Amino acid sequence: MSADQQGSNSASEKIEQLAREAMDVARKARRHHQNLSGDNFYANKLATLRADATNAFRSLSSATVGDSSAIAELIGLAFSAGTEKKDRAAAFQELVYNLRTTWRSAEIPREDEGLFPLNLLSQTNRGYLVTIGRQMNGSYTSGWYDAASTMMRRLLEAAIIEAFEAKNIARKIKNKAGDYLQLTDLINKSLAESIMPLSRNSKRALPRLRDLGHMSSHGRYFTAQKSDVEAVKQDFRVVLEEFLRHAGLL
């Protein structure tokens, strides 16, 4: 399997393929009377496969610590140079069974997919906006919804500030000390600003985005669920792009 093919598969699929390659390496080493604990092609190949499997294992998602310990032990047996033929075969079979049942076979999260297109953020020529967006999308596709909504809040704050600065009215969103206001006040100022008229959709969406951001960042007992983020996903897409366009960044 090529590196590109492996990149398109989930972590569990990668480990299974690597384990199959390890079985093949062990068979060929026996056929050519090579010691897997020595310094030769087959021993080095097995060591590389074990390292790749260990790295892929870190990307797996499982329900319990017990599951993690069990799969780690099976990986150790399947890829160890000192494992006997019969034990390696048994470990391989059990490993494949566990990978296809206990362990999720989810695609590796992508940072360029999620709540807002990174290609649009890249057009702003604001590196910090791209960095925040990448973290936001990565959190969302990983299922870390409190983190995702907190980064949504941060990106929205940044876009509002960029818009007010572009209109040369940044003074309106600063306190007496010259510091920028928090999100609630930023939103209130935005809704009331005649120089920067917002669409009807954005006016309706801003309070919903504010509330989710507050709850995820400050709610002591609140934990955001996928449904919470999904409910405002389209709102966020519309509002963020509108502020970026007011800022002249798109």
GULO-690865 format. One line per 10 residues: number of its first residue (from 1); their letters; for each residue x, y, z of N, C-alpha, C. Coordinates in nm, 4 decimals, decimal comma, always signed. Example, Ala and Ser with C-alpha at 12.3 -4.5 7.8 and 13.67 -1.06 7.14 Angstrom:
# GULO-690865
1	AS	+1,3190 -0,5690 +0,7800 +1,2300 -0,4500 +0,7800 +1,3200 -0,3300 +0,7800  +1,2850 -0,2250 +0,7080 +1,3670 -0,1060 +0,7140 +1,2900 +0,0030 +0,7870
# end
This chain:
# GULO-690865
1	MSADQQGSNS	+0,0852 -0,1198 +0,0000 +0,0000 +0,0000 +0,0000 +0,0882 +0,1240 +0,0000  +0,0587 +0,2193 -0,0864 +0,1372 +0,3422 -0,0949 +0,1041 +0,4341 +0,0205  +0,1893 +0,5357 +0,0407 +0,1649 +0,6324 +0,1488 +0,0366 +0,7089 +0,1248  +0,0089 +0,7430 -0,0036 -0,1135 +0,8166 -0,0344 -0,2366 +0,7331 -0,0040  -0,2312 +0,6037 -0,0341 -0,3446 +0,5171 -0,0058 -0,3666 +0,5058 +0,1437  -0,2574 +0,4930 +0,2200 -0,2713 +0,4837 +0,3650 -0,3295 +0,6109 +0,4211  -0,2934 +0,7273 +0,3634 -0,3428 +0,8537 +0,4150 -0,4923 +0,8674 +0,4024  -0,5530 +0,7941 +0,3080 -0,6964 +0,8057 +0,2882 -0,7743 +0,7099 +0,3765  -0,7078 +0,6213 +0,4465 -0,7745 +0,5237 +0,5302 -0,7790 +0,5689 +0,6752  -0,8626 +0,5044 +0,7538 -0,8698 +0,5346 +0,8956 -0,7531 +0,4688 +0,9675
11	ASEKIEQLAR	-0,7318 +0,5078 +1,0933 -0,6219 +0,4534 +1,1716 -0,6346 +0,3028 +1,1896  -0,7563 +0,2548 +1,2147 -0,7755 +0,1109 +1,2338 -0,7432 +0,0330 +1,1073  -0,7791 +0,0878 +0,9927 -0,7474 +0,0228 +0,8654 -0,5978 +0,0225 +0,8404  -0,5300 +0,1282 +0,8794 -0,3852 +0,1352 +0,8643 -0,3170 +0,0274 +0,9473  -0,3614 +0,0134 +1,0719 -0,2988 -0,0857 +1,1597 -0,3190 -0,2270 +1,1057  -0,4394 -0,2546 +1,0566 -0,4653 -0,3873 +1,0001 -0,3736 -0,4141 +0,8811  -0,3594 -0,3162 +0,7917 -0,2721 -0,3341 +0,6757 -0,1271 -0,3526 +0,7185  -0,0830 -0,2756 +0,8159 +0,0540 -0,2877 +0,8659 +0,0767 -0,4247 +0,9293  -0,0238 -0,4760 +0,9996 -0,0125 -0,6083 +1,0612 -0,0022 -0,7166 +0,9545  -0,0747 -0,7019 +0,8461 -0,0656 -0,7981 +0,7353 +0,0753 -0,7956 +0,6744
21	EAMDVARKAR	+0,1292 -0,6758 +0,6616 +0,2651 -0,6637 +0,6094 +0,3657 -0,7268 +0,7052  +0,3419 -0,7112 +0,8357 +0,4318 -0,7716 +0,9347 +0,4279 -0,9237 +0,9250  +0,3096 -0,9818 +0,9064 +0,2980 -1,1267 +0,8881 +0,3758 -1,1712 +0,7650  +0,3667 -1,0945 +0,6584 +0,4368 -1,1271 +0,5346 +0,5881 -1,1191 +0,5533  +0,6333 -1,0157 +0,6247 +0,7764 -1,0000 +0,6516 +0,8276 -1,1183 +0,7339  +0,7510 -1,1591 +0,8345 +0,7921 -1,2718 +0,9187 +0,8017 -1,4008 +0,8377  +0,7061 -1,4256 +0,7473 +0,7100 -1,5457 +0,6622 +0,8339 -1,5457 +0,5726  +0,8620 -1,4314 +0,5106 +0,9773 -1,4236 +0,4213 +1,1087 -1,4372 +0,4977  +1,1121 -1,3835 +0,6191 +1,2341 -1,3964 +0,6995 +1,2607 -1,5425 +0,7332  +1,1571 -1,6180 +0,7665 +1,1748 -1,7619 +0,7942 +1,2220 -1,8358 +0,6689
31	RHHQNLSGDN	+1,1623 -1,8002 +0,5561 +1,1970 -1,8667 +0,4307 +1,3436 -1,8439 +0,3933  +1,3947 -1,7257 +0,4254 +1,5325 -1,6923 +0,3916 +1,6273 -1,7092 +0,5106  +1,5765 -1,7716 +0,6179 +1,6584 -1,8015 +0,7366 +1,7241 -1,6762 +0,7951  +1,6431 -1,5683 +0,8031 +1,6907 -1,4431 +0,8606 +1,6294 -1,4228 +0,9994  +1,7113 -1,3756 +1,0916 +1,6678 -1,3526 +1,2293 +1,6047 -1,2140 +1,2399  +1,4791 -1,2075 +1,2835 +1,4098 -1,0789 +1,2944 +1,4666 -0,9901 +1,4051  +1,5469 -1,0476 +1,4920 +1,6118 -0,9695 +1,5982 +1,7486 -0,9188 +1,5556  +1,7918 -0,9572 +1,4348 +1,9235 -0,9175 +1,3884 +1,9228 -0,7869 +1,3118  +2,0317 -0,7637 +1,2379 +2,0456 -0,6432 +1,1562 +2,0426 -0,6849 +1,0101  +1,9227 -0,6905 +0,9552 +1,9053 -0,7305 +0,8161 +1,7794 -0,6635 +0,7614
41	FYANKLATLR	+1,7522 -0,6841 +0,6331 +1,6396 -0,6177 +0,5686 +1,5079 -0,6466 +0,6388  +1,4815 -0,7728 +0,6717 +1,3528 -0,8120 +0,7285 +1,3363 -0,7584 +0,8703  +1,4445 -0,7619 +0,9485 +1,4385 -0,7104 +1,0855 +1,4117 -0,5599 +1,0846  +1,4803 -0,4889 +0,9955 +1,4611 -0,3438 +0,9861 +1,3218 -0,3082 +0,9358  +1,2715 -0,3885 +0,8407 +1,1373 -0,3655 +0,7884 +1,0331 -0,3852 +0,8978  +1,0474 -0,4891 +0,9771 +0,9521 -0,5156 +1,0859 +0,9551 -0,4021 +1,1886  +1,0748 -0,3519 +1,2180 +1,0866 -0,2415 +1,3147 +1,0154 -0,1163 +1,2625  +1,0264 -0,0915 +1,1325 +0,9580 +0,0239 +1,0724 +0,8073 +0,0069 +1,0786  +0,7601 -0,1128 +1,0479 +0,6159 -0,1402 +1,0536 +0,5633 -0,1226 +1,1954  +0,6393 -0,1665 +1,2941 +0,5965 -0,1534 +1,4335 +0,5861 -0,0064 +1,4732
51	ADATNAFRSL	+0,6827 +0,0738 +1,4289 +0,6790 +0,2176 +1,4598 +0,5571 +0,2831 +1,3950  +0,5289 +0,2472 +1,2700 +0,4124 +0,3037 +1,2006 +0,2823 +0,2632 +1,2697  +0,2757 +0,1379 +1,3141 +0,1551 +0,0900 +1,3831 +0,1366 +0,1614 +1,5164  +0,2468 +0,1869 +1,5869 +0,2395 +0,2576 +1,7146 +0,1872 +0,3995 +1,6952  +0,2329 +0,4659 +1,5889 +0,1851 +0,6015 +1,5607 +0,0379 +0,6012 +1,5222  -0,0024 +0,5032 +1,4417 -0,1434 +0,4946 +1,4018 -0,2323 +0,4643 +1,5218  -0,1812 +0,3862 +1,6152 -0,2572 +0,3504 +1,7348 -0,2976 +0,4737 +1,8146  -0,2140 +0,5761 +1,8132 -0,2428 +0,6994 +1,8878 -0,3619 +0,7743 +1,8301  -0,3999 +0,7442 +1,7049 -0,5131 +0,8128 +1,6421 -0,6447 +0,7399 +1,6614  -0,6396 +0,6211 +1,7227 -0,7611 +0,5436 +1,7433 -0,8473 +0,6032 +1,8527
61	SSATVGDSSA	-0,9780 +0,5767 +1,8471 -1,0722 +0,6192 +1,9500 -1,1365 +0,4956 +2,0095  -1,1336 +0,4849 +2,1416 -1,1920 +0,3676 +2,2066 -1,2698 +0,4087 +2,3295  -1,3523 +0,3181 +2,3777 -1,4418 +0,3509 +2,4883 -1,3735 +0,3411 +2,6238  -1,2825 +0,2473 +2,6433 -1,2284 +0,2229 +2,7766 -1,0771 +0,2087 +2,7750  -1,0180 +0,2258 +2,8940 -0,8745 +0,2044 +2,9106 -0,8404 +0,0576 +2,8885  -0,9311 -0,0313 +2,9290 -0,9094 -0,1743 +2,9099 -0,8955 -0,2100 +2,7628  -0,9800 -0,1500 +2,6792 -0,9694 -0,1732 +2,5351 -0,8336 -0,1278 +2,4832  -0,7866 -0,0134 +2,5306 -0,6576 +0,0392 +2,4866 -0,5445 -0,0545 +2,5249  -0,5475 -0,1056 +2,6466 -0,4432 -0,1971 +2,6922 -0,4429 -0,3263 +2,6116  -0,5625 -0,3773 +2,5831 -0,5731 -0,5026 +2,5084 -0,5188 -0,4872 +2,3664
71	IAELIGLAFS	-0,5565 -0,3783 +2,2995 -0,5120 -0,3595 +2,1616 -0,3628 -0,3316 +2,1573  -0,3105 -0,2598 +2,2570 -0,1670 -0,2319 +2,2624 -0,0876 -0,3613 +2,2792  -0,1390 -0,4527 +2,3613 -0,0719 -0,5815 +2,3810 -0,0711 -0,6632 +2,2525  -0,1823 -0,6631 +2,1796 -0,1908 -0,7377 +2,0538 -0,0966 -0,6797 +1,9489  -0,0872 -0,5473 +1,9446 +0,0057 -0,4832 +1,8515 +0,1489 -0,5226 +1,8855  +0,1782 -0,5244 +2,0157 +0,3115 -0,5642 +2,0585 +0,3473 -0,7044 +2,0123  +0,2539 -0,7994 +2,0274 +0,2784 -0,9380 +1,9858 +0,2890 -0,9509 +1,8339  +0,2007 -0,8837 +1,7633 +0,1984 -0,8962 +1,6180 +0,3234 -0,8394 +1,5525  +0,3836 -0,7391 +1,6142 +0,4971 -0,6714 +1,5525 +0,6306 -0,6991 +1,6220  +0,6302 -0,7780 +1,7258 +0,7541 -0,8045 +1,7989 +0,8438 -0,9009 +1,7228
81	AGTEKKDRAA	+0,9737 -0,8751 +1,7258 +1,0690 -0,9624 +1,6566 +1,0768 -1,0996 +1,7216  +1,0514 -1,1069 +1,8525 +1,0680 -1,2335 +1,9233 +0,9435 -1,3196 +1,9326  +0,8326 -1,2780 +1,8724 +0,7081 -1,3541 +1,8808 +0,7166 -1,4809 +1,7953  +0,6767 -1,5952 +1,8527 +0,6770 -1,7206 +1,7784 +0,5693 -1,7195 +1,6698  +0,5881 -1,8034 +1,5685 +0,4992 -1,8084 +1,4526 +0,3532 -1,8258 +1,4940  +0,3250 -1,9241 +1,5788 +0,1873 -1,9522 +1,6188 +0,1288 -1,8366 +1,6983  +0,2086 -1,7787 +1,7871 +0,1599 -1,6668 +1,8685 +0,1355 -1,5424 +1,7843  +0,2207 -1,5208 +1,6835 +0,2030 -1,4049 +1,5957 +0,0734 -1,4182 +1,5164  +0,0478 -1,5379 +1,4664 -0,0741 -1,5609 +1,3886 -0,1978 -1,5397 +1,4744  -0,1939 -1,5895 +1,5990 -0,3083 -1,5737 +1,6895 -0,3293 -1,4270 +1,7243
91	AFQELVYNLR	-0,2195 -1,3545 +1,7479 -0,2286 -1,2125 +1,7807 -0,2833 -1,1338 +1,6630  -0,2405 -1,1695 +1,5424 -0,2892 -1,1017 +1,4226 -0,4396 -1,1201 +1,4068  -0,4863 -1,2433 +1,4224 -0,6293 -1,2706 +1,4077 -0,7120 -1,1954 +1,5113  -0,6645 -1,1941 +1,6356 -0,7365 -1,1238 +1,7415 -0,7317 -0,9724 +1,7205  -0,6188 -0,9243 +1,6706 -0,6032 -0,7816 +1,6433 -0,7024 -0,7358 +1,5359  -0,7119 -0,8102 +1,4272 -0,8051 -0,7760 +1,3192 -0,9481 -0,7758 +1,3699  -0,9828 -0,8762 +1,4521 -1,1191 -0,8838 +1,5066 -1,1497 -0,7593 +1,5896  -1,0567 -0,7225 +1,6760 -1,0789 -0,6057 +1,7623 -1,0864 -0,4759 +1,6820  -1,0015 -0,4629 +1,5815 -1,0019 -0,3412 +1,5003 -1,1331 -0,3241 +1,4248  -1,1946 -0,4362 +1,3886 -1,3172 -0,4284 +1,3101 -1,4438 -0,4255 +1,3951
101	TTWRSAEIPR	-1,4291 -0,4416 +1,5269 -1,5469 -0,4436 +1,6143 -1,5388 -0,3367 +1,7232  -1,4481 -0,3541 +1,8176 -1,4392 -0,2638 +1,9330 -1,3999 -0,1228 +1,8932  -1,3111 -0,1135 +1,7954 -1,2533 +0,0157 +1,7624 -1,3243 +0,0798 +1,6459  -1,3471 +0,2089 +1,6564 -1,4131 +0,2819 +1,5490 -1,3194 +0,2954 +1,4307  -1,3758 +0,2921 +1,3130 -1,2987 +0,3070 +1,1901 -1,3315 +0,4404 +1,1253  -1,3122 +0,5445 +1,2024 -1,3466 +0,6793 +1,1531 -1,2320 +0,7392 +1,0740  -1,2656 +0,8237 +0,9800 -1,1638 +0,8917 +0,9027 -1,0878 +0,9887 +0,9920  -0,9606 +1,0054 +0,9631 -0,8793 +1,1007 +1,0372 -0,9352 +1,2408 +1,0151  -0,9587 +1,3162 +1,1227 -1,0185 +1,4487 +1,1076 -0,9374 +1,5391 +1,0160  -1,0083 +1,6210 +0,9398 -0,9439 +1,7152 +0,8490 -0,9692 +1,8571 +0,8990
111	EDEGLFPLNL	-0,8627 +1,9388 +0,8947 -0,8747 +2,0755 +0,9425 -0,9317 +2,1695 +0,8370  -0,9368 +2,1230 +0,7100 -0,9890 +2,2096 +0,6049 -1,1371 +2,1844 +0,5803  -1,2005 +2,1049 +0,6652 -1,3428 +2,0799 +0,6558 -1,4073 +2,1158 +0,7893  -1,5342 +2,1523 +0,7864 -1,5992 +2,1792 +0,9139 -1,6907 +2,2988 +0,9098  -1,6613 +2,4001 +0,9905 -1,7548 +2,5095 +1,0138 -1,7364 +2,6291 +0,9212  -1,6180 +2,6454 +0,8658 -1,5947 +2,7574 +0,7745 -1,4792 +2,7208 +0,6823  -1,4905 +2,7506 +0,5511 -1,3859 +2,7122 +0,4552 -1,2529 +2,7829 +0,4823  -1,1467 +2,7059 +0,4959 -1,0158 +2,7651 +0,5187 -0,9666 +2,8420 +0,3967  -1,0134 +2,8030 +0,2778 -0,9688 +2,8759 +0,1586 -1,0184 +3,0206 +0,1608  -1,1365 +3,0440 +0,2203 -1,1849 +3,1816 +0,2337 -1,1028 +3,2582 +0,3367
121	LSQTNRGYLV	-1,0728 +3,1945 +0,4483 -0,9907 +3,2606 +0,5499 -0,8522 +3,2929 +0,4954  -0,8001 +3,2060 +0,4097 -0,6683 +3,2309 +0,3503 -0,6691 +3,3559 +0,2640  -0,7833 +3,3853 +0,2017 -0,7939 +3,5037 +0,1159 -0,7831 +3,6331 +0,1948  -0,8061 +3,6280 +0,3251 -0,7997 +3,7493 +0,4062 -0,6569 +3,7985 +0,4276  -0,5587 +3,7098 +0,4028 -0,4181 +3,7423 +0,4296 -0,3950 +3,7764 +0,5766  -0,4755 +3,7152 +0,6612 -0,4588 +3,7293 +0,8061 -0,4250 +3,5912 +0,8617  -0,2981 +3,5695 +0,8883 -0,2538 +3,4383 +0,9341 -0,3227 +3,3931 +1,0609  -0,3506 +3,4873 +1,1500 -0,4109 +3,4488 +1,2770 -0,5546 +3,3994 +1,2579  -0,6248 +3,4552 +1,1567 -0,7600 +3,4071 +1,1284 -0,7563 +3,2642 +1,0750  -0,6598 +3,2350 +0,9918 -0,6449 +3,0991 +0,9383 -0,6123 +3,0009 +1,0506
131	TIGRQMNGSY	-0,5248 +3,0416 +1,1416 -0,4870 +2,9542 +1,2530 -0,6062 +2,9235 +1,3425  -0,6842 +3,0263 +1,3751 -0,8032 +3,0050 +1,4576 -0,9020 +2,9153 +1,3841  -0,9216 +2,9413 +1,2545 -1,0142 +2,8608 +1,1767 -0,9728 +2,7158 +1,1670  -0,8432 +2,6919 +1,1522 -0,7935 +2,5541 +1,1459 -0,8201 +2,4813 +1,2773  -0,7958 +2,5476 +1,3886 -0,8232 +2,4857 +1,5185 -0,9729 +2,4614 +1,5375  -1,0528 +2,5560 +1,4939 -1,1983 +2,5428 +1,5056 -1,2484 +2,4237 +1,4245  -1,2085 +2,4162 +1,2979 -1,2522 +2,3058 +1,2128 -1,2001 +2,1719 +1,2634  -1,0741 +2,1706 +1,3078 -1,0167 +2,0473 +1,3603 -1,0902 +1,9981 +1,4838  -1,1283 +2,0903 +1,5705 -1,2041 +2,0537 +1,6908 -1,3404 +1,9975 +1,6535  -1,4044 +2,0618 +1,5569 -1,5381 +2,0173 +1,5153 -1,5341 +1,8781 +1,4538
141	TSGWYDAAST	-1,4411 +1,8536 +1,3614 -1,4343 +1,7233 +1,2960 -1,3838 +1,6145 +1,3899  -1,3192 +1,6551 +1,5004 -1,2748 +1,5574 +1,6004 -1,3834 +1,5253 +1,7024  -1,4938 +1,6019 +1,6994 -1,6007 +1,5806 +1,7958 -1,5806 +1,6554 +1,9259  -1,4926 +1,7545 +1,9282 -1,4680 +1,8359 +2,0486 -1,5512 +1,9634 +2,0361  -1,6780 +1,9534 +2,0706 -1,7733 +2,0588 +2,0367 -1,7635 +2,1814 +2,1270  -1,7257 +2,1646 +2,2539 -1,7021 +2,2827 +2,3371 -1,5829 +2,3616 +2,2832  -1,4777 +2,2905 +2,2458 -1,3599 +2,3580 +2,1896 -1,3955 +2,4270 +2,0587  -1,4758 +2,3592 +1,9757 -1,5143 +2,4171 +1,8472 -1,5959 +2,5442 +1,8654  -1,6934 +2,5409 +1,9562 -1,7780 +2,6588 +1,9755 -1,7011 +2,7729 +2,0414  -1,6033 +2,7397 +2,1249 -1,5193 +2,8441 +2,1840 -1,4347 +2,9118 +2,0769
151	MMRRLLEAAI	-1,3826 +2,8328 +1,9827 -1,3050 +2,8915 +1,8745 -1,3948 +2,9675 +1,7764  -1,5206 +2,9238 +1,7618 -1,6176 +3,0010 +1,6824 -1,6336 +3,1393 +1,7434  -1,6475 +3,1442 +1,8734 -1,6625 +3,2712 +1,9453 -1,5410 +3,3601 +1,9198  -1,4226 +3,3020 +1,9301 -1,3001 +3,3804 +1,9123 -1,2885 +3,4336 +1,7694  -1,3230 +3,3500 +1,6708 -1,3140 +3,3930 +1,5319 -1,4166 +3,5012 +1,5013  -1,5361 +3,4896 +1,5591 -1,6385 +3,5914 +1,5398 -1,5939 +3,7249 +1,5998  -1,5387 +3,7209 +1,7200 -1,4877 +3,8438 +1,7817 -1,3836 +3,9106 +1,6917  -1,2920 +3,8294 +1,6392 -1,1848 +3,8838 +1,5549 -1,2416 +3,9463 +1,4283  -1,3418 +3,8820 +1,3673 -1,4001 +3,9343 +1,2439 -1,4740 +4,0654 +1,2684  -1,5430 +4,0750 +1,3812 -1,6134 +4,1997 +1,4148 -1,5133 +4,3138 +1,4321
161	IEAFEAKNIA	-1,4066 +4,2855 +1,5039 -1,3049 +4,3882 +1,5262 -1,2415 +4,4317 +1,3940  -1,2125 +4,3352 +1,3069 -1,1560 +4,3690 +1,1754 -1,2503 +4,4607 +1,0976  -1,3808 +4,4319 +1,1060 -1,4788 +4,5121 +1,0329 -1,4848 +4,6551 +1,0859  -1,4875 +4,6713 +1,2184 -1,4924 +4,8053 +1,2771 -1,3641 +4,8829 +1,2464  -1,2508 +4,8142 +1,2487 -1,1243 +4,8815 +1,2163 -1,1237 +4,9272 +1,0713  -1,1754 +4,8436 +0,9821 -1,1770 +4,8787 +0,8399 -1,2659 +4,9997 +0,8126  -1,3716 +5,0171 +0,8934 -1,4635 +5,1305 +0,8765 -1,4156 +5,2546 +0,9526  -1,2972 +5,2414 +1,0171 -1,2395 +5,3512 +1,0960 -1,3297 +5,3931 +1,2117  -1,3977 +5,2953 +1,2720 -1,4850 +5,3241 +1,3865 -1,4502 +5,2302 +1,5037  -1,3250 +5,1888 +1,5096 -1,2830 +5,0955 +1,6146 -1,3029 +5,1544 +1,7537
171	RKIKNKAGDY	-1,3009 +5,2884 +1,7642 -1,3185 +5,3532 +1,8943 -1,4525 +5,3165 +1,9581  -1,5497 +5,2822 +1,8746 -1,6837 +5,2525 +1,9249 -1,6912 +5,1170 +1,9968  -1,5917 +5,0344 +1,9779 -1,5952 +4,9021 +2,0425 -1,4802 +4,8859 +2,1415  -1,4355 +5,0004 +2,1948 -1,3307 +4,9978 +2,2969 -1,3827 +5,0589 +2,4262  -1,3265 +5,0132 +2,5391 -1,3636 +5,0717 +2,6676 -1,2757 +5,1936 +2,6961  -1,2914 +5,2497 +2,8139 -1,2179 +5,3719 +2,8477 -1,0680 +5,3501 +2,8526  -1,0275 +5,2244 +2,8778 -0,8843 +5,1933 +2,8835 -0,8267 +5,1668 +2,7442  -0,9133 +5,1690 +2,6430 -0,8655 +5,1453 +2,5071 -0,8639 +4,9996 +2,4665  -0,9215 +4,9132 +2,5511 -0,9264 +4,7704 +2,5195 -1,0562 +4,7370 +2,4462  -1,0495 +4,6380 +2,3596 -1,1695 +4,5977 +2,2876 -1,2696 +4,5310 +2,3805
181	LQLTDLINKS	-1,3981 +4,5513 +2,3525 -1,5051 +4,4970 +2,4347 -1,5175 +4,3457 +2,4168  -1,5921 +4,2832 +2,5066 -1,6184 +4,1397 +2,4976 -1,7298 +4,1135 +2,3955  -1,7550 +3,9857 +2,3685 -1,8431 +3,9482 +2,2588 -1,9832 +4,0083 +2,2698  -2,0446 +4,0029 +2,3876 -2,1812 +4,0562 +2,4005 -2,1877 +4,2011 +2,3571  -2,0950 +4,2822 +2,4044 -2,0936 +4,4236 +2,3686 -2,0553 +4,4441 +2,2222  -1,9664 +4,3596 +2,1707 -1,9303 +4,3690 +2,0290 -2,0525 +4,3447 +1,9413  -2,1324 +4,2457 +1,9796 -2,2530 +4,2142 +1,9031 -2,3549 +4,3276 +1,9131  -2,3742 +4,3801 +2,0337 -2,4688 +4,4904 +2,0522 -2,4291 +4,6125 +1,9693  -2,3006 +4,6425 +1,9691 -2,2516 +4,7559 +1,8905 -2,2704 +4,7306 +1,7407  -2,2481 +4,6060 +1,7000 -2,2631 +4,5712 +1,5582 -2,4072 +4,5855 +1,5128
191	LAESIMPLSR	-2,4996 +4,5397 +1,5961 -2,6417 +4,5469 +1,5606 -2,6912 +4,6907 +1,5511  -2,6263 +4,7808 +1,6242 -2,6715 +4,9197 +1,6271 -2,5938 +5,0102 +1,5313  -2,4934 +4,9575 +1,4638 -2,4055 +5,0418 +1,3831 -2,4641 +5,0686 +1,2438  -2,4962 +5,1956 +1,2161 -2,5569 +5,2329 +1,0875 -2,4557 +5,2352 +0,9735  -2,3293 +5,2594 +1,0056 -2,2261 +5,2630 +0,9017 -2,1998 +5,1241 +0,8445  -2,2351 +5,0230 +0,9224 -2,2086 +4,8857 +0,8827 -2,3382 +4,8045 +0,8927  -2,4346 +4,8290 +0,8049 -2,5640 +4,7599 +0,8143 -2,5488 +4,6088 +0,7928  -2,6150 +4,5331 +0,8786 -2,6102 +4,3872 +0,8695 -2,7367 +4,3346 +0,8048  -2,7256 +4,2201 +0,7430 -2,8416 +4,1574 +0,6813 -2,9382 +4,1080 +0,7882  -3,0608 +4,0829 +0,7473 -3,1615 +4,0313 +0,8395 -3,1184 +3,8976 +0,8985
201	NSKRALPRLR	-3,0576 +3,8123 +0,8155 -3,0138 +3,6816 +0,8638 -2,9072 +3,6941 +0,9717  -2,8145 +3,7865 +0,9519 -2,7087 +3,8054 +1,0521 -2,7646 +3,8614 +1,1822  -2,8592 +3,9532 +1,1723 -2,9190 +4,0096 +1,2940 -2,9889 +3,9022 +1,3768  -3,0534 +3,8072 +1,3094 -3,1205 +3,6992 +1,3813 -3,0200 +3,5995 +1,4378  -2,9097 +3,5796 +1,3663 -2,8150 +3,4747 +1,4041 -2,7213 +3,5150 +1,5174  -2,6858 +3,6397 +1,5241 -2,5850 +3,6830 +1,6214 -2,6186 +3,6468 +1,7662  -2,7411 +3,6660 +1,8149 -2,7709 +3,6268 +1,9534 -2,7541 +3,4764 +1,9770  -2,7874 +3,3941 +1,8789 -2,7717 +3,2495 +1,8949 -2,6236 +3,2113 +1,9024  -2,5437 +3,2744 +1,8203 -2,4002 +3,2477 +1,8240 -2,3388 +3,2949 +1,9550  -2,3847 +3,4102 +2,0019 -2,3374 +3,4630 +2,1306 -2,3679 +3,3657 +2,2429
211	DLGHMSSHGR	-2,4888 +3,3137 +2,2474 -2,5299 +3,2265 +2,3575 -2,4495 +3,0965 +2,3609  -2,4274 +3,0356 +2,2440 -2,3503 +2,9113 +2,2415 -2,2064 +2,9366 +2,2837  -2,1499 +3,0463 +2,2357 -2,0131 +3,0793 +2,2740 -1,9989 +3,1009 +2,4228  -2,0953 +3,1701 +2,4834 -2,0915 +3,1940 +2,6273 -2,1024 +3,0636 +2,7055  -2,1968 +2,9792 +2,6667 -2,2191 +2,8551 +2,7401 -2,0982 +2,7628 +2,7324  -2,0382 +2,7505 +2,6162 -1,9221 +2,6625 +2,6013 -1,7998 +2,7166 +2,6737  -1,7859 +2,8488 +2,6758 -1,6691 +2,9095 +2,7394 -1,6848 +2,9249 +2,8902  -1,8090 +2,9514 +2,9357 -1,8271 +2,9862 +3,0760 -1,9297 +2,9014 +3,1511  -2,0074 +2,8199 +3,0791 -2,1078 +2,7382 +3,1471 -2,0437 +2,6281 +3,2304  -2,0616 +2,6344 +3,3590 -1,9936 +2,5396 +3,4489 -2,0351 +2,3960 +3,4229
221	YFTAQKSDVE	-2,1610 +2,3730 +3,3979 -2,2113 +2,2370 +3,3806 -2,2490 +2,2054 +3,2367  -2,2325 +2,3014 +3,1481 -2,2737 +2,2837 +3,0087 -2,1623 +2,2202 +2,9267  -2,1963 +2,1174 +2,8493 -2,1036 +2,0607 +2,7526 -2,1742 +2,0570 +2,6166  -2,1165 +2,1228 +2,5209 -2,1786 +2,1324 +2,3890 -2,1849 +1,9959 +2,3221  -2,2946 +1,9712 +2,2542 -2,3137 +1,8501 +2,1761 -2,3088 +1,8850 +2,0275  -2,2959 +1,7834 +1,9457 -2,2918 +1,8070 +1,8023 -2,4160 +1,8829 +1,7548  -2,5320 +1,8470 +1,8107 -2,6567 +1,9119 +1,7701 -2,6552 +2,0614 +1,8016  -2,5878 +2,1012 +1,9112 -2,5794 +2,2430 +1,9466 -2,5027 +2,3212 +1,8401  -2,3909 +2,2638 +1,7965 -2,3088 +2,3312 +1,6958 -2,3772 +2,3275 +1,5593  -2,4364 +2,2125 +1,5272 -2,5053 +2,1993 +1,3989 -2,6190 +2,3016 +1,3850
231	AVKQDFRVVL	-2,6829 +2,3328 +1,4964 -2,7967 +2,4254 +1,4938 -2,7571 +2,5664 +1,4504  -2,6307 +2,6020 +1,4707 -2,5863 +2,7379 +1,4354 -2,4789 +2,7369 +1,3267  -2,4521 +2,6217 +1,2700 -2,3451 +2,6096 +1,1703 -2,3676 +2,7018 +1,0513  -2,4880 +2,6996 +0,9952 -2,5166 +2,7850 +0,8801 -2,5181 +2,9322 +0,9189  -2,5717 +2,9621 +1,0374 -2,5700 +3,1000 +1,0873 -2,4267 +3,1525 +1,0934  -2,3380 +3,0707 +1,1473 -2,1993 +3,1116 +1,1639 -2,1344 +3,1378 +1,0285  -2,1618 +3,0502 +0,9343 -2,1051 +3,0650 +0,7984 -2,1466 +3,1991 +0,7385  -2,2748 +3,2342 +0,7512 -2,3274 +3,3580 +0,6930 -2,2714 +3,4808 +0,7646  -2,2763 +3,4786 +0,8974 -2,2342 +3,5949 +0,9763 -2,0856 +3,6230 +0,9599  -2,0044 +3,5183 +0,9689 -1,8599 +3,5397 +0,9616 -1,8203 +3,5975 +0,8262
241	EEFLRHAGLL	-1,8748 +3,5419 +0,7194 -1,8399 +3,5943 +0,5873 -1,8876 +3,7384 +0,5716  -2,0027 +3,7711 +0,6282 -2,0532 +3,9075 +0,6160 -1,9598 +4,0081 +0,6835  -1,9126 +3,9751 +0,8035 -1,8194 +4,0655 +0,8725 -1,6870 +4,0754 +0,7978  -1,6390 +3,9642 +0,7426 -1,5130 +3,9671 +0,6679 -1,5260 +4,0523 +0,5432  -1,6436 +4,0530 +0,4827 -1,6649 +4,1373 +0,3658 -1,6773 +4,2846 +0,4061  -1,7415 +4,3122 +0,5207 -1,7437 +4,4489 +0,5708 -1,6015 +4,4980 +0,6006  -1,5155 +4,4039 +0,6408 -1,3766 +4,4385 +0,6719 -1,2926 +4,4548 +0,5461  -1,3498 +4,4222 +0,4295 -1,2756 +4,4323 +0,3043 -1,1711 +4,3245 +0,2878  -1,1883 +4,2146 +0,3616 -1,0903 +4,1056 +0,3558 -1,1282 +3,9985 +0,2545  -1,2501 +4,0036 +0,2034 -1,2942 +3,9083 +0,1007 -1,3490 +3,9858 -0,0193
# end
